[in-house]
Each structure stands twice: as C-alpha cells, then as structure tokens.
Amino acid sequence: MKPLDAFFWRRAAGEGPIRRQDSPVRPEALPRSIVGRIFASLGMVLGGKAGAGLVSLAYLLLATRFLGPTEYGVLVLVHAYITTVCGIVEFPSWQAIVRYGAEAQRQEDPHRLVRLLRFGAKVELVGGVLAILSAALLVPLVGGHLGWPPKAMAFAPFYALAVLGSVRSTPAGYLQLCGRFDLLGLHNLVQPLFRLGGALIVIACGWGIRSFLFAWLVAALAEFAVMWGMGIWLAARNLGAALRHPAGSAAPGGAAQENPGIWRFLIASNADVTLSELAGRVAPLVVGWVLGPAMAGLYSVAQRATVIIAQPAQILGNTAYAELAHVVADGRGGEALRRILRKIVTVGLVAATPVVLVVAVFPQQILQLLAGRAFTEAAGVMIVLVLARAIALIGPPCSSAISALGRPSRSMAANLFASLVFLSAMPWLLQRYGLMGAGIQALGQAILASGLLVLLVWRSSLGR
C-alpha cells in the first residue's frame, strides 16, 4: 500500500482505502456503496450517542427530581442562553474543512490540507472568543427577563466559558474527512459522563443551582479539550511530515487563495447552520420569557424526549456531508446524488415512525420516567414536538447535499425564511395556546423548512 493511502479515504477501525482513484467502479453501484458507508458511519456515531443517551437519562432523572420544574427551568434557560449566543456569534469551519479537504485529498496535496486546517482553527477560535465575550456582557440585560435568581445571575458570566464546548468543529471536520466516526462516537460520551459525575457530587453535598451550573461548565470544557486532543493526535499521525514542513504553514496567498470562494462558503454555511438550529435554541428562551422558568423546564423535558429523533437526524446530515462532498468532488453531483439522498431520507423516516407512535401512545409514562410526576403536564406538547422532529429529519441531509454542491446560501435562505415566519409568531402562539404554542411553532417550521429544502436540493442538482 502506498504511503499516501494512509492519507486518502482512511476509514474507522484501520481499514484500507475504500476506493482508489484508479479503481474501476460501475456508476450504478456507487449510490449503494456510498449509502452503506453513510449509515455505517451513522451507526458508529449513534453507538456513542446511545451510551450518551443512557448517561444523559441518568443525570436528567437526578437533576429534575432534585431541582424541580422551576430551578431546572433556570438551569435550562442559562444553558440555552449561552448556546444561543454561541450559535449566533461563533464561526465553525467543519463544512469548509470537509468540502475543501476532499479536494485536497483528491489532488494528493497534504500541505494544502494542513494550511486549510490551520486556517479553520484560527477562524473558529477567534469566533469562540467573541462568543464568550458577547455572552458574558449580555447577561445583565437578559437574565432578569428570564426569571434567573441572584445566584444564577452572578454565575452566568462565568458560565459563558461553556461556549468552548461548541468550539470544536475544526477537529470534528477533520475526523469526518478521515472517516473516524468511531472517535466521534466516543466523544459523545464526554459531556454526559461529566454532567452525571457533577450531578452526583452536587446532590451528595446538598448544593444548589450554581453548583449544577459549575458541573455543566466543567463538562463543556472537557468536551472542548477531548475533541481538540483527538484532532491534533490524528493530524500528527496522518499529516506529521506535512505539519513539520514549512510548506504546510506558508504559501502564496495562503488557504484563502488556494481554496477559491472559501470565505463566501464559510459565511453562507455558518449562516445556514445557525438558522437551522436557531429555533431549537431560542424556543426555550421564548417560553421562559413569556411563560416563566417553570414552563421552560416543562418544555425542556418535552424537548428532551425528541432527542432520540433529533440527534440522529443531525448526525445523519453530518455523516452524509463527508460522503456527498466526495461525490461532488468526483463530478457526480446530479442523479447519483439525488438517488443517495432519497435512500437516506427514506430510511430515516421509516426508522423514526415507531418512535413517534410510542411517544403518541405513552406520553405521560415517558415523562414520568424521565422527570417525575411534576413534569407530566408537558405530555401534549411532547407528542407534537416528536412529530415535528420526525418531519425535520428531511432537512439535515438536504442541507448537506446543497452545501456539498457549493450552494449553502440556498439552504440558508430556506432556513431563514422558515425561522422568521414561525419564530416571530411564537410569542403570540404561546399567549394564545399556552405551552402547546411551542409545539405548533416547531411543527409548522419543520413542514415549511423541509419542503423548501427538498425543492432547493432538486433544483441545485439538476444539470450536474
């Protein structure tokens, strides 16, 4: 095997190259093999997510029963505020790493990939610092309206450091590019394990809401450190010579010149990701603002039940993106891409159907198991949220396909329109229908955004 095979198409578990560029492959066989790899990668990540889900359930059981709806609602609101500011201000680079990194791999140019990784890391870390400062400075303006008690208000500026838990897309993108979804799956366990350990210590010592916030902050910092550690280790192993060579750090024009359109792509793809996730992050804040912390706590637990669909949907979009980027880089962005996408979406919807049925039949029992009798009032909205999440499964793979085709601005426009329409209506829906208004907002946005994304991915791939 050539030395560069370690650089190309490396998959998890130390497999050899999936496909050499000089290997004859029948075109009709490509979608099937690519879909298989996408779902194999999804399985690796979901393996970690399954373990993380069990651990998360354990700390949710502890936190909700120890804090009750109101204090748990405060905990959720502080975290939702930080993640919302982070999502708006930060500048993740993983999509650019995967898209342009696939081109560097195809050209057998590890030095270009090294420069791309360094560029992405600088952009992301600067964005992370700005997000931390913004989150800390805005606490006095926001906390009072969300009903935070004095202890939470005092600690919230320090909790802004939890932004770092999300500032890790550069190493995550490189892991995707290398097919190391096994490491991504293991990383999913970091945050819940630290939260569970923190919850056990806080409850054993009889501490309060501020201690829970500190435990969640430590979990976020651990999430940051472990992902960057994985990425640096893998880059050193795969790209060691290129990392040490001067050509890896300097080139005429740098990464921006040798990756034409990367800034435009970064801005559009980040806006797309921000807008697609904005509603889920902002919704608890709007509920807390209009209905108070207790209702925000109920909504958060109802939303937690949808994670079994929401997280696989987002992971499916992310794992599909790496493969779709290679498909487009190889010049197969038309009918082959559409066939792959149809299979991905169909399997996702079929897998989600039993979950929707179980939640619809046993909503109160699920909530009582998750959080106790005090949270069963959220049963109705939980059913609607799960249905919305099932419909929204269509969105992430379509957004990934549009971005892989180099048109992230189209996906951004669809998510922006859907978010503006339904988020602007959310305060009125909450006042009119109570907590169920949040479910109506989520369902309407899922239907509109998914329909627009299907139309746009079809139009973007025509003529390819």
C-alpha positions as CSV (number, residue, x, y, z in Angstrom):
1,M,0.0,0.0,0.0
2,K,1.4,3.4,-0.9
3,P,2.2,5.8,2.0
4,L,-0.4,8.2,0.7
5,D,-3.1,5.6,1.2
6,A,-3.0,6.4,4.9
7,F,-3.9,9.9,3.9
8,F,-6.7,9.0,1.5
9,W,-10.0,7.6,2.4
10,R,-8.9,6.2,5.7
11,R,-11.9,4.7,7.5
12,A,-12.6,3.7,11.1
13,A,-11.0,0.6,12.6
14,G,-7.9,0.9,10.4
15,E,-9.4,-0.2,7.1
16,G,-7.6,0.3,3.9
17,P,-8.7,2.7,1.2
18,I,-12.4,2.4,0.3
19,R,-11.8,3.3,-3.3
20,R,-8.7,4.1,-5.2
21,Q,-9.0,6.7,-7.9
22,D,-7.7,4.3,-10.5
23,S,-10.1,1.5,-9.5
24,P,-12.9,0.8,-12.0
25,V,-16.3,1.2,-10.3
26,R,-19.6,0.8,-12.0
27,P,-21.6,4.1,-11.7
28,E,-24.8,2.3,-10.8
29,A,-23.0,0.7,-7.9
30,L,-21.8,4.0,-6.4
31,P,-25.0,5.2,-4.6
32,R,-25.5,1.8,-2.9
33,S,-21.9,1.7,-1.6
34,I,-22.0,5.4,-0.5
35,V,-25.3,5.0,1.3
36,G,-23.9,1.9,3.0
37,R,-20.9,3.9,4.2
38,I,-23.0,6.8,5.3
39,F,-25.2,4.5,7.5
40,A,-22.1,2.6,8.7
41,S,-20.7,5.9,9.9
42,L,-24.0,6.9,11.4
43,G,-24.0,3.6,13.3
44,M,-20.6,4.4,14.8
45,V,-21.6,7.8,16.0
46,L,-25.0,6.6,17.2
47,G,-23.2,3.9,19.2
48,G,-21.6,6.6,21.2
49,K,-24.9,8.6,21.3
50,A,-26.8,5.6,22.6
51,G,-24.4,5.3,25.5
52,A,-24.5,9.1,26.0
53,G,-28.3,8.9,25.9
54,L,-28.4,6.4,28.8
55,V,-26.0,8.5,30.8
56,S,-28.0,11.7,30.0
57,L,-31.1,10.0,31.2
58,A,-29.4,9.2,34.5
59,Y,-28.4,12.8,35.1
60,L,-31.8,14.1,33.9
61,L,-33.5,11.8,36.4
62,L,-31.3,13.2,39.2
63,A,-31.4,16.9,38.2
64,T,-35.2,17.2,37.6
65,R,-36.1,15.4,40.9
66,F,-33.6,17.3,42.9
67,L,-34.3,20.8,41.4
68,G,-38.0,20.6,40.5
69,P,-39.6,22.3,37.4
70,T,-38.6,26.0,38.4
71,E,-35.0,25.5,39.3
72,Y,-34.4,23.0,36.5
73,G,-36.0,25.6,34.2
74,V,-33.5,28.2,35.3
75,L,-30.6,25.7,34.6
76,V,-32.0,25.1,31.2
77,L,-32.5,28.8,30.5
78,V,-29.0,29.7,31.4
79,H,-27.6,27.0,29.2
80,A,-30.0,27.8,26.4
81,Y,-29.0,31.4,26.5
82,I,-25.2,30.6,26.3
83,T,-25.7,28.1,23.4
84,T,-27.9,30.6,21.5
85,V,-25.4,33.4,21.7
86,C,-22.7,30.9,20.8
87,G,-24.7,29.7,17.8
88,I,-25.1,33.2,16.5
89,V,-21.6,34.6,17.1
90,E,-19.3,31.6,16.8
91,F,-17.8,30.7,13.4
92,P,-17.5,26.9,13.0
93,S,-15.5,25.7,10.0
94,W,-16.2,22.0,9.7
95,Q,-18.1,22.2,6.5
96,A,-15.3,24.1,4.8
97,I,-12.8,21.6,6.2
98,V,-14.7,18.7,4.7
99,R,-15.6,20.3,1.3
100,Y,-12.2,21.8,0.5
101,G,-10.3,19.0,2.3
102,A,-12.0,16.5,0.0
103,E,-10.5,18.4,-2.9
104,A,-7.0,18.4,-1.3
105,Q,-7.3,14.7,-0.8
106,R,-8.3,14.2,-4.4
107,Q,-5.3,16.2,-5.6
108,E,-3.0,14.3,-3.2
109,D,-1.9,17.6,-1.6
110,P,-1.4,17.1,2.2
111,H,0.3,20.6,2.5
112,R,-2.9,22.2,1.2
113,L,-4.9,20.3,3.8
114,V,-2.6,21.4,6.6
115,R,-3.0,25.0,5.6
116,L,-6.7,24.5,5.5
117,L,-6.8,23.1,9.0
118,R,-4.7,25.9,10.4
119,F,-7.0,28.4,8.7
120,G,-10.1,26.8,10.0
121,A,-8.7,26.6,13.6
122,K,-7.8,30.3,13.6
123,V,-11.2,31.4,12.3
124,E,-13.1,29.2,14.7
125,L,-11.1,30.1,17.8
126,V,-11.4,33.8,17.1
127,G,-15.2,33.3,16.8
128,G,-15.2,31.4,20.0
129,V,-13.5,34.2,21.9
130,L,-16.0,36.8,20.5
131,A,-18.9,34.5,21.5
132,I,-17.6,34.2,25.1
133,L,-17.3,37.9,25.5
134,S,-20.7,38.6,24.0
135,A,-22.5,36.0,26.2
136,A,-20.8,37.4,29.4
137,L,-21.6,41.0,28.6
138,L,-25.3,40.5,27.8
139,V,-26.1,38.5,30.9
140,P,-27.4,41.6,32.9
141,L,-29.7,42.5,30.0
142,V,-31.2,39.1,29.6
143,G,-31.2,37.3,32.9
144,G,-33.8,39.4,34.7
145,H,-36.4,38.9,31.9
146,L,-35.9,35.1,32.1
147,G,-36.5,34.9,35.9
148,W,-33.0,33.9,36.9
149,P,-32.4,34.0,40.7
150,P,-29.4,36.1,42.0
151,K,-27.1,33.1,42.3
152,A,-27.7,32.1,38.7
153,M,-27.2,35.8,37.6
154,A,-23.9,36.0,39.4
155,F,-22.5,32.8,37.9
156,A,-23.9,33.2,34.4
157,P,-21.0,35.5,33.1
158,F,-18.5,32.7,34.1
159,Y,-20.7,30.1,32.5
160,A,-20.1,31.9,29.2
161,L,-16.9,29.8,29.1
162,A,-19.3,26.9,28.3
163,V,-19.2,28.3,24.7
164,L,-16.0,26.4,24.3
165,G,-18.0,23.1,24.4
166,S,-19.1,24.0,20.9
167,V,-15.9,25.5,19.6
168,R,-14.5,22.2,18.2
169,S,-15.8,21.9,14.6
170,T,-12.3,22.1,13.0
171,P,-11.0,18.8,14.6
172,A,-14.5,17.3,14.2
173,G,-14.5,18.1,10.5
174,Y,-11.0,16.5,10.1
175,L,-12.2,13.4,11.9
176,Q,-15.1,13.2,9.4
177,L,-12.8,13.8,6.5
178,C,-10.7,10.8,7.7
179,G,-13.7,8.6,8.3
180,R,-13.0,8.4,12.1
181,F,-16.6,8.3,13.1
182,D,-15.7,5.8,15.8
183,L,-13.8,8.6,17.6
184,L,-16.7,11.0,17.1
185,G,-19.0,8.4,18.7
186,L,-16.7,8.1,21.7
187,H,-16.6,11.8,22.1
188,N,-20.3,11.9,22.5
189,L,-19.8,10.2,25.9
190,V,-17.6,13.0,27.3
191,Q,-20.2,15.7,28.2
192,P,-22.9,13.4,29.7
193,L,-20.3,11.5,31.8
194,F,-19.0,14.7,33.3
195,R,-22.5,16.0,33.9
196,L,-23.5,12.8,35.6
197,G,-20.5,12.9,37.8
198,G,-21.1,16.5,38.7
199,A,-24.8,15.9,39.4
200,L,-23.9,13.0,41.8
201,I,-21.4,15.3,43.7
202,V,-23.8,18.2,43.9
203,I,-26.7,16.1,45.2
204,A,-24.5,14.3,47.7
205,C,-23.3,17.6,49.1
206,G,-26.7,19.2,49.0
207,W,-25.6,22.1,46.9
208,G,-27.9,24.2,44.6
209,I,-28.4,25.6,41.2
210,R,-25.0,27.4,41.0
211,S,-23.2,24.1,41.6
212,F,-25.2,22.4,38.8
213,L,-24.1,25.2,36.5
214,F,-20.5,24.7,37.5
215,A,-20.8,20.9,36.8
216,W,-22.2,21.7,33.3
217,L,-19.4,24.2,32.7
218,V,-16.7,21.6,33.5
219,A,-18.5,19.1,31.2
220,A,-18.4,21.7,28.3
221,L,-14.7,22.4,28.9
222,A,-13.9,18.7,28.9
223,E,-15.9,18.3,25.6
224,F,-13.7,21.1,24.1
225,A,-10.4,19.6,25.3
226,V,-11.1,16.0,24.3
227,M,-12.2,16.8,20.7
228,W,-9.2,19.1,20.0
229,G,-6.9,16.4,21.6
230,M,-8.3,13.8,19.2
231,G,-8.0,16.1,16.2
232,I,-4.4,17.0,17.0
233,W,-3.4,13.4,17.6
234,L,-4.9,12.2,14.3
235,A,-3.4,15.1,12.3
236,A,0.0,14.4,13.8
237,R,-0.3,10.7,12.9
238,N,-1.6,11.2,9.3
239,L,0.0,14.5,8.4
240,G,3.1,14.6,10.5
241,A,5.6,15.3,7.7
242,A,3.3,18.0,6.2
243,L,2.8,19.6,9.6
244,R,6.5,19.9,10.1
245,H,7.4,21.0,6.6
246,P,7.5,24.8,6.0
247,A,5.1,24.4,3.0
248,G,2.4,23.4,5.5
249,S,2.3,26.8,7.1
250,A,3.2,29.2,4.3
251,A,2.0,29.5,0.7
252,P,1.5,32.4,-1.7
253,G,-2.0,33.8,-0.7
254,G,-2.5,31.1,1.9
255,A,-5.6,28.9,2.4
256,A,-8.0,31.6,1.2
257,Q,-6.3,31.8,-2.3
258,E,-5.8,28.1,-2.9
259,N,-9.4,27.4,-1.9
260,P,-11.4,29.9,-4.0
261,G,-14.6,31.1,-2.5
262,I,-13.9,29.7,1.0
263,W,-14.8,32.9,2.8
264,R,-18.1,33.1,0.9
265,F,-18.7,29.4,1.6
266,L,-17.9,29.8,5.3
267,I,-20.2,32.7,5.7
268,A,-23.1,31.1,3.9
269,S,-22.7,27.6,5.5
270,N,-22.4,29.1,9.0
271,A,-25.5,31.2,8.5
272,D,-27.3,28.1,7.3
273,V,-26.2,26.0,10.3
274,T,-27.1,28.9,12.7
275,L,-30.5,29.4,11.2
276,S,-31.3,25.7,11.0
277,E,-30.5,25.3,14.8
278,L,-31.7,28.7,15.9
279,A,-35.3,27.8,16.6
280,G,-34.4,24.8,18.8
281,R,-32.0,27.0,20.8
282,V,-34.2,30.1,21.0
283,A,-37.5,28.3,21.8
284,P,-36.8,27.6,25.5
285,L,-35.8,31.2,25.9
286,V,-39.0,32.5,24.4
287,V,-41.0,30.1,26.5
288,G,-39.2,31.3,29.6
289,W,-39.6,34.9,28.6
290,V,-43.4,34.6,28.0
291,L,-44.5,31.8,30.4
292,G,-41.7,31.8,33.1
293,P,-38.9,29.3,34.2
294,A,-41.3,26.6,35.3
295,M,-42.9,26.3,31.9
296,A,-39.4,26.4,30.3
297,G,-38.5,23.4,32.5
298,L,-41.5,21.5,31.3
299,Y,-40.8,22.4,27.7
300,S,-37.1,21.3,28.0
301,V,-38.1,17.9,29.3
302,A,-40.6,17.5,26.5
303,Q,-37.9,18.5,24.0
304,R,-35.5,16.1,25.6
305,A,-37.8,13.2,24.6
306,T,-37.4,14.3,21.0
307,V,-33.6,13.8,21.1
308,I,-34.0,10.2,20.1
309,I,-35.0,11.6,16.7
310,A,-33.3,15.0,16.6
311,Q,-29.8,13.9,17.3
312,P,-29.7,11.0,14.7
313,A,-31.2,13.5,12.2
314,Q,-28.4,16.0,12.7
315,I,-25.7,13.2,12.8
316,L,-27.1,11.7,9.6
317,G,-26.7,15.1,7.9
318,N,-23.2,15.5,9.2
319,T,-22.0,12.0,8.2
320,A,-23.7,12.3,4.8
321,Y,-22.0,15.5,4.1
322,A,-18.5,14.0,4.1
323,E,-19.6,11.4,1.6
324,L,-21.6,13.8,-0.5
325,A,-18.6,16.2,-0.7
326,H,-16.5,13.4,-2.2
327,V,-19.3,12.6,-4.7
328,V,-19.4,16.2,-5.9
329,A,-15.6,16.4,-5.9
330,D,-15.6,13.4,-8.2
331,G,-18.1,15.2,-10.6
332,R,-21.1,13.1,-9.7
333,G,-23.4,15.7,-8.3
334,G,-26.6,15.0,-10.3
335,E,-28.8,12.0,-10.4
336,A,-26.4,9.9,-8.4
337,L,-26.5,12.4,-5.6
338,R,-30.3,12.5,-5.7
339,R,-30.6,8.7,-5.5
340,I,-28.3,8.7,-2.5
341,L,-30.4,11.4,-0.8
342,R,-33.7,9.7,-1.5
343,K,-32.4,6.5,0.2
344,I,-31.0,8.4,3.2
345,V,-34.3,10.3,3.8
346,T,-36.5,7.2,3.3
347,V,-34.5,5.1,5.8
348,G,-34.5,8.0,8.3
349,L,-38.3,8.5,8.1
350,V,-39.0,4.7,8.4
351,A,-36.8,4.5,11.4
352,A,-38.5,7.4,13.1
353,T,-42.0,6.2,12.7
354,P,-42.0,3.7,15.6
355,V,-40.6,6.4,17.9
356,V,-43.5,8.7,17.0
357,L,-46.0,6.0,17.7
358,V,-44.6,5.0,21.0
359,V,-44.5,8.7,22.2
360,A,-48.1,9.3,21.0
361,V,-49.4,6.2,22.9
362,F,-47.4,6.6,26.1
363,P,-46.6,10.3,26.6
364,Q,-47.3,10.6,30.3
365,Q,-45.5,7.4,31.2
366,I,-42.4,8.6,29.3
367,L,-42.4,12.0,31.1
368,Q,-42.9,10.4,34.5
369,L,-39.9,8.1,33.8
370,L,-37.8,11.0,32.5
371,A,-38.5,13.6,35.1
372,G,-41.3,12.6,37.6
373,R,-45.0,13.4,38.0
374,A,-44.3,17.2,38.3
375,F,-43.5,17.2,34.5
376,T,-46.4,15.2,33.1
377,E,-48.2,18.4,32.1
378,A,-45.9,18.6,29.1
379,A,-47.3,15.4,27.5
380,G,-49.3,17.1,24.8
381,V,-46.6,19.3,23.6
382,M,-44.1,16.4,23.6
383,I,-46.2,14.5,21.1
384,V,-46.3,17.4,18.7
385,L,-42.6,18.1,19.2
386,V,-41.7,14.5,18.3
387,L,-43.8,14.6,15.2
388,A,-42.1,17.9,14.2
389,R,-38.7,16.3,14.7
390,A,-39.7,13.3,12.5
391,I,-40.6,15.7,9.7
392,A,-37.5,17.7,10.2
393,L,-35.4,14.5,9.6
394,I,-35.6,15.5,5.9
395,G,-33.8,18.8,6.4
396,P,-30.2,17.9,7.5
397,P,-29.4,15.5,4.6
398,C,-30.8,18.0,2.1
399,S,-28.8,20.9,3.6
400,S,-25.7,18.8,3.4
401,A,-26.4,18.0,-0.2
402,I,-26.9,21.6,-1.1
403,S,-23.7,22.6,0.8
404,A,-21.8,19.8,-0.9
405,L,-22.9,21.3,-4.3
406,G,-21.4,24.6,-3.2
407,R,-24.7,26.4,-2.7
408,P,-25.1,26.7,1.1
409,S,-26.7,30.1,0.6
410,R,-29.8,28.4,-0.8
411,S,-30.1,26.2,2.3
412,M,-29.6,29.3,4.4
413,A,-32.4,31.1,2.7
414,A,-34.8,28.3,3.3
415,N,-34.0,28.0,7.0
416,L,-34.0,31.8,7.4
417,F,-37.5,32.1,5.9
418,A,-38.9,29.2,7.9
419,S,-37.4,30.6,11.1
420,L,-38.6,34.1,10.6
421,V,-42.1,33.0,9.8
422,F,-42.6,30.8,12.8
423,L,-40.3,32.2,15.5
424,S,-41.9,35.7,15.0
425,A,-45.3,34.0,15.6
426,M,-44.1,32.1,18.7
427,P,-44.9,34.7,21.4
428,W,-48.4,35.0,20.1
429,L,-48.8,31.3,19.9
430,L,-47.7,30.9,23.5
431,Q,-50.1,33.5,24.7
432,R,-52.9,32.0,22.7
433,Y,-52.4,28.3,23.3
434,G,-50.0,28.1,26.3
435,L,-47.2,25.6,26.1
436,M,-48.8,23.9,23.1
437,G,-48.0,27.0,21.1
438,A,-44.3,25.9,21.2
439,G,-45.3,22.6,19.6
440,I,-47.3,24.4,16.9
441,Q,-44.3,26.6,16.1
442,A,-42.0,23.6,15.8
443,L,-44.4,21.6,13.6
444,G,-45.1,24.5,11.3
445,Q,-41.4,25.3,10.9
446,A,-40.4,21.7,10.3
447,I,-43.0,21.3,7.5
448,L,-42.1,24.6,5.8
449,A,-38.3,24.2,6.0
450,S,-38.3,20.6,4.9
451,G,-40.5,21.3,1.9
452,L,-38.3,24.2,0.8
453,L,-35.0,22.2,1.2
454,V,-36.4,19.3,-0.9
455,L,-37.3,21.7,-3.7
456,L,-33.9,23.5,-3.5
457,V,-31.7,20.4,-3.5
458,W,-33.6,19.1,-6.5
459,R,-33.0,22.4,-8.4
460,S,-29.4,22.7,-7.3
461,S,-28.6,19.2,-8.6
462,L,-30.3,19.5,-12.0
463,G,-27.8,19.6,-14.9
464,R,-24.9,18.2,-12.8
